[in-house]
Amino acid sequence: MRKYITDVLYFLSFLSLFMFANCSGNKEKKVKKEQTKPLKTIEHYAKLDVCGCNQEGNNILDNSILVINKFKNKSELKKDSKKTKLIKSYAKTWTDLLTSCFRKHGANMMKELECNDLISIEQKKELLYNFGIQIDLGVNLKI
């Protein structure tokens, strides 16, 4: 009986170690796979449909979030002028996209469609706002 308990304890220890090693490895792979997504030119925004506008908006917000995730707070971001300029350029691109898409599609931009995930956009904007980045200010963004 004692041999059985010892074997079970060894097995559970091995299983725990195995699970811990596999779970922690997956997180590293996810972080390495996250890359900024290429953005389209301003001229291209006028040609996008509602779904394209949403996708491009998500790309801009995702890229902005990837930048701020490297910093603990807005003060640290301020110290890195290169990243500050990058965030400001994303904010300008964001407002250019909004202007172009709302001019072309108007109220259709606010319709909840399968490809127009407004909730996702709002969640990402909220994350940026909580960090102190008011991306809707565009070129007027102060960091």
ABEGO torsion letter per residue (X at the ends): XAAAAAAAAAAAAAAAAAAAAAAAAAAAAAAAABBBBBBBBAAAAAABBAAAAAAAAAAAAAAAAAAAAABABAAAAAABAAAAAAAAAAAAAAAAAAAAAAAAAEAAAABBBAABBAAAAAAAAAAAAAAGBBAAAEAABBX
